[in-house]
Amino acid sequence: MSAPARIAEFVAALRDVFGDGSLIRLKCGGYHGAEAELKSVEARKVSIKAGERLSFVFRYKTRDITKNLRLDEAAGFLEHGLAAEWRSARLEATGFDLQFERQGDKQRLKRTETSGRAAPEASHDRAKNRPLSDTSAVWLHALGITGKDGQVRNDRQDKFRQINKMVEIFAPLIQGLKAENPTILDMGAGKGYLDFALYDHLQAQGRGAEIIGVELRPALVSAGNALAQKSGFAGLRFEAGSILDYDASGADAVIALHACDTATDDAIFRGISAGAGLIAVAPCCHKQIRRAMSTGAADDRLEFLLRHGTFMEKQAEMVTDGLRALLLEAHGYRTRVFEFVSDAHTPKNNLIVAQKGKAASRQSVLDRIAAVKAMFGIDKHYLEGLLGL
């Protein structure tokens, strides 16, 4: 059988099991295409308002993206992908498994008969596997996420998904810290959504932790402490103070979500000064660097971008956070920057994660920082001043 014929047979099998309802799962692996961080893709059959679809979950290094494709779109994806981008694919149905493998120009297709398996329901609204499975928690109701019946309110579904996603990201990072009972500082805690959710989840997992929410507004501090006591969260408390003035000594992790402009830098500085094993910030506005770029002399080759206000704003965001990541690397951290929630929930959705150790050469990083500043006409990043650079 020729190579195209094997792919055609695999695609035909998918069409058949999709049509008769016997599809369990489709999975593709061994990706070697143009998207560097794409690892694998899985698909299942779903029923949505627009009709029956194949729901593909594209798994990247730091995020998942879901796309619901029509059967003909899924077939086109496989016909191209199996020929050029995916080295393997597995089709699981109630009556058989079909395995496709490609090594260079050689392809193999193996079918294994099975029995006793049932296809999953094709409902699009099946129960989600979320860290916060108990919606009866006192704090969820007090913060307005759930109603009196203990169910998530319709107008707070997005917020609940966002909180779950944050816990899904932060919990493994916290569990990766060396300290058995780590001290976690949330700088600019606000109402403490993340603090309550993270503490609740860690407690359910049997993991001890001390979480301190640092907040400038006394009323929110008092309300947070009262709710922590009511929830029975002995290791969670809130303290009044500004980020820059707060003594972060002894912190194992420093977190700041949407601290405005240079307040994000204040949190990073406090984390570095404390020698925290983990620093994670979701920046908000980026005014300081935009002002510097507007008055500075950037490389002439960037003029076609920076002369447009909307491009200037986006460039300022990327340059600000790129320099923050480099400055963290210059102080012994390895960094990642990625989108941690969908921009459907908030446009400020990038997360900088810095973990201590295995960093690049300090001098080489400082040289890169100098080159970036020269390129964009920036005299100094605010964080450099805090760090004494």
C-alpha positions in Angstrom: 0.0 0.0 0.0 1.4 3.4 -0.9 2.0 6.2 1.7 -1.0 8.4 0.5 -3.2 5.3 0.6 -2.4 4.6 4.2 -3.2 8.2 5.2 -6.4 8.0 3.1 -7.4 4.8 5.0 -6.7 6.4 8.3 -8.9 9.4 7.4 -11.6 7.2 6.0 -11.7 5.3 9.3 -12.1 8.6 11.2 -15.0 9.5 9.0 -16.6 6.2 9.7 -16.3 6.2 13.5 -17.4 9.8 13.6 -20.5 9.0 11.6 -21.6 5.9 13.5 -20.8 7.3 17.0 -18.1 4.8 17.9 -15.2 7.3 18.1 -13.4 7.4 21.5 -10.4 9.5 20.9 -8.0 10.7 18.2 -4.4 11.6 19.2 -1.5 12.8 17.1 2.1 12.9 18.4 5.7 13.4 17.3 5.1 16.9 16.0 8.0 18.4 13.9 6.3 21.3 12.2 6.7 25.1 12.3 5.2 25.7 15.8 8.1 25.1 18.2 6.1 24.7 21.4 3.3 22.4 20.0 3.7 18.9 21.5 0.5 16.9 20.7 -3.1 17.1 19.8 -6.1 15.2 20.9 -9.7 15.2 19.6 -13.1 13.8 20.6 -16.6 14.2 19.2 -18.8 16.9 20.7 -22.3 18.3 20.1 -22.6 22.0 20.0 -25.3 24.4 18.8 -23.7 24.5 15.3 -23.9 20.7 15.1 -21.5 17.8 15.6 -17.8 18.6 15.6 -14.4 17.2 16.4 -13.1 19.1 19.4 -9.3 19.3 19.0 -7.1 20.3 22.0 -3.7 21.5 20.8 -1.3 21.0 23.7 1.6 23.5 23.8 4.4 23.7 26.3 2.6 26.2 28.5 -1.0 26.3 27.3 -3.8 24.4 25.6 -5.9 25.7 22.7 -9.2 24.1 21.7 -10.7 24.3 18.2 -14.0 22.7 17.2 -13.6 21.5 13.6 -16.1 20.1 11.1 -15.4 16.6 9.9 -14.1 17.8 6.5 -11.8 20.3 8.3 -10.5 17.6 10.5 -9.9 15.3 7.5 -8.0 18.1 5.8 -5.9 18.6 9.0 -5.0 14.9 9.1 -4.3 14.5 5.4 -1.7 17.3 5.5 -0.4 16.7 9.0 0.2 13.0 8.7 2.1 13.6 5.5 4.4 16.3 6.8 4.1 17.3 10.5 3.0 14.4 12.7 5.0 11.2 13.0 2.3 9.2 14.7 -1.5 9.1 15.1 -3.8 6.8 17.0 -7.5 6.4 16.4 -9.4 4.7 19.2 -12.9 3.4 18.6 -15.3 1.0 20.4 -14.3 -1.9 18.1 -10.7 -1.2 17.1 -7.5 0.8 17.5 -5.8 2.1 14.3 -2.1 3.2 14.7 -0.3 5.3 12.1 3.4 5.7 12.2 5.8 7.5 9.8 9.6 7.4 9.7 11.0 9.4 6.9 9.4 8.2 3.7 8.2 4.9 5.3 4.7 4.7 6.8 3.0 1.9 8.7 -0.7 1.3 9.6 -1.7 -1.2 12.1 -5.2 -2.2 13.1 -6.0 -4.0 16.4 -9.5 -5.3 17.1 -11.0 -4.6 20.5 -14.2 -5.2 22.4 -16.1 -4.1 25.5 -15.4 -0.4 25.1 -18.1 2.3 25.0 -17.9 5.7 23.3 -18.1 8.7 25.6 -21.0 11.1 25.5 -20.6 13.7 22.8 -21.9 16.5 25.1 -19.9 19.7 24.9 -20.8 20.6 28.5 -19.4 17.5 30.2 -18.0 18.0 33.7 -14.7 19.8 33.8 -11.7 18.4 35.7 -11.1 21.6 37.7 -8.9 22.1 40.8 -11.8 23.7 42.6 -14.3 20.9 42.5 -16.2 21.8 45.7 -18.4 24.9 44.9 -19.9 24.9 48.4 -16.8 26.6 49.9 -17.6 29.6 52.2 -15.1 31.9 50.4 -16.6 31.3 47.0 -20.0 32.5 48.2 -18.6 35.4 50.1 -16.6 36.6 47.1 -19.7 36.4 44.9 -18.7 33.5 42.8 -21.5 31.1 43.9 -25.1 31.7 44.9 -27.0 30.6 48.0 -27.5 27.2 46.3 -23.7 26.6 46.2 -23.7 26.7 42.4 -21.5 29.0 40.3 -23.5 32.1 39.3 -24.1 32.5 35.5 -22.6 35.9 35.5 -19.4 34.6 37.3 -18.7 31.6 35.2 -15.8 33.4 33.4 -14.3 34.4 36.8 -14.6 30.9 38.1 -12.8 29.5 35.1 -10.1 32.1 35.4 -9.6 31.3 39.1 -9.3 27.6 38.3 -6.8 28.2 35.5 -4.7 30.3 37.9 -4.7 27.5 40.5 -3.9 25.0 37.7 -0.8 27.0 36.8 0.4 28.1 40.3 -0.2 24.9 42.3 2.5 22.8 40.5 4.9 25.8 40.7 4.4 26.0 44.5 4.7 22.2 44.9 8.0 22.4 43.1 9.5 24.6 45.7 12.1 23.1 48.1 10.4 24.3 51.3 8.0 21.8 52.9 5.7 24.6 54.1 6.5 27.5 51.7 5.7 31.1 52.5 3.9 32.7 49.5 3.4 36.5 49.2 0.7 37.8 46.9 1.6 41.5 46.3 -1.4 43.7 45.6 -3.8 40.9 46.6 -7.1 42.9 46.3 -10.0 40.7 47.4 -7.7 37.6 47.4 -9.4 35.4 44.8 -6.1 33.7 44.1 -5.1 33.4 47.7 -8.3 31.7 48.8 -8.4 29.4 45.8 -4.7 28.4 46.1 -4.9 27.8 49.8 -8.1 25.8 49.5 -6.5 23.6 46.8 -3.2 23.1 48.5 -5.0 22.2 51.7 -7.1 19.6 49.9 -3.9 18.1 48.4 -2.4 17.8 51.9 0.2 20.4 51.2 1.0 23.0 54.0 1.7 26.6 53.1 1.5 30.1 54.5 0.0 32.6 52.2 0.1 36.3 52.9 -1.9 38.8 50.8 -0.3 42.2 50.8 -2.8 44.9 50.1 -2.7 48.7 50.4 -6.5 49.2 51.2 -7.2 48.5 54.9 -10.9 47.6 54.2 -9.9 44.8 51.9 -7.3 43.6 54.4 -9.9 43.4 57.2 -12.4 41.7 55.0 -9.9 39.2 53.8 -8.8 38.3 57.3 -12.4 37.9 58.5 -13.2 35.6 55.6 -10.0 33.5 56.1 -11.0 33.0 59.7 -14.5 32.1 58.7 -13.2 29.6 56.1 -10.9 27.9 58.7 -7.8 28.8 56.7 -5.3 29.2 59.5 -2.3 29.7 57.2 -3.9 32.5 55.2 -3.8 36.1 56.2 -3.7 39.6 54.8 -1.5 42.5 55.8 -1.7 46.2 55.0 1.1 47.9 53.1 2.6 48.9 49.8 4.5 46.4 47.7 7.8 48.4 47.8 7.7 49.0 51.5 6.8 45.4 52.5 9.5 43.3 54.0 9.5 40.1 51.9 12.3 38.4 53.8 11.9 34.7 54.1 9.4 34.5 51.2 9.7 31.3 49.1 7.4 32.7 46.4 6.3 36.2 45.4 3.3 36.6 43.1 1.7 39.7 41.7 -1.3 39.7 39.4 -2.1 42.9 37.5 -0.1 45.3 39.7 -0.2 48.5 37.7 2.8 49.7 35.7 6.0 49.8 37.9 4.2 48.1 40.9 5.0 44.9 39.0 8.7 45.9 39.1 8.3 46.6 42.8 7.1 43.0 43.3 9.9 41.5 41.2 12.4 43.5 43.2 11.0 42.3 46.5 11.2 38.7 45.2 14.8 39.0 44.0 15.8 40.8 47.3 14.2 37.9 49.3 15.9 35.3 47.2 12.5 33.7 46.5 12.6 30.4 44.7 9.7 31.5 42.5 8.6 34.9 41.2 5.4 35.0 39.1 3.8 38.2 37.8 1.0 39.1 35.5 1.8 42.7 34.4 -0.8 45.3 33.8 -0.2 48.7 32.1 3.3 49.5 30.8 3.5 53.3 31.0 7.1 53.8 32.1 8.8 52.2 29.0 6.3 53.6 26.6 7.2 57.2 27.8 10.9 56.3 27.5 10.4 55.0 23.9 8.3 58.0 22.9 11.1 60.5 23.9 14.1 58.3 23.1 15.9 57.8 19.8 15.1 54.3 18.6 16.7 52.5 15.8 15.6 54.0 12.5 14.5 50.6 11.2 11.7 50.5 13.8 10.2 53.8 12.6 7.6 52.0 10.5 6.2 50.4 13.6 6.7 53.0 16.4 5.1 55.8 14.4 1.7 54.2 14.9 0.2 54.6 18.4 -1.3 51.1 18.5 2.0 49.4 17.5 3.9 51.6 20.0 1.6 50.4 22.8 2.1 46.7 21.9 5.8 47.1 21.4 6.1 48.9 24.8 4.3 46.0 26.5 6.6 43.4 24.9 9.8 45.3 25.5 8.8 46.1 29.1 8.2 42.4 29.9 11.0 41.2 27.8 13.4 43.3 29.8 11.8 42.2 33.1 12.5 38.6 32.1 16.1 39.4 31.2 16.7 41.3 34.5 15.4 38.3 36.3 17.8 36.1 34.4 20.7 38.4 35.3 19.9 37.7 38.9 20.0 33.9 38.7 16.5 33.0 37.5 15.3 31.0 34.5 12.2 32.6 33.0 9.2 31.8 30.8 6.6 34.3 29.5 3.2 32.9 28.3 -0.5 33.6 28.1 -2.1 32.2 31.2 -5.8 32.9 30.6 -7.7 33.6 27.4 -7.9 37.2 26.2 -11.6 36.7 26.3 -11.4 37.1 30.1 -8.8 39.9 30.3 -6.5 41.5 27.7 -3.8 41.6 30.4 -3.1 37.9 30.2 0.6 37.4 30.1 2.5 35.7 32.9 6.2 36.0 33.7 7.4 33.0 35.6 10.9 33.0 37.1 12.4 30.1 39.0 15.7 30.3 40.7 18.7 28.4 39.3 20.2 27.3 35.9 20.3 30.9 34.6 22.4 32.2 31.7 25.7 34.0 32.2 25.1 37.3 34.0 27.3 39.4 31.7 25.8 38.0 28.6 22.4 38.9 29.8 23.4 42.4 30.8 24.9 42.8 27.3 21.6 41.8 25.8 19.7 44.3 28.0 22.0 47.1 26.9 21.5 46.2 23.3 17.7 46.1 23.6 17.6 49.5 25.3 19.8 51.0 22.6 17.6 49.5 19.9 14.4 51.1 21.4 16.0 54.3 22.6 15.4 53.5 26.3 17.6 55.2 28.9 16.7 53.0 31.9 14.1 50.4 32.9 12.6 51.3 36.3 13.5 47.8 37.6 17.2 48.5 36.9 17.1 51.4 39.3 15.6 49.3 42.0 18.3 46.7 41.5 21.1 49.2 41.4 22.1 48.6 37.9 
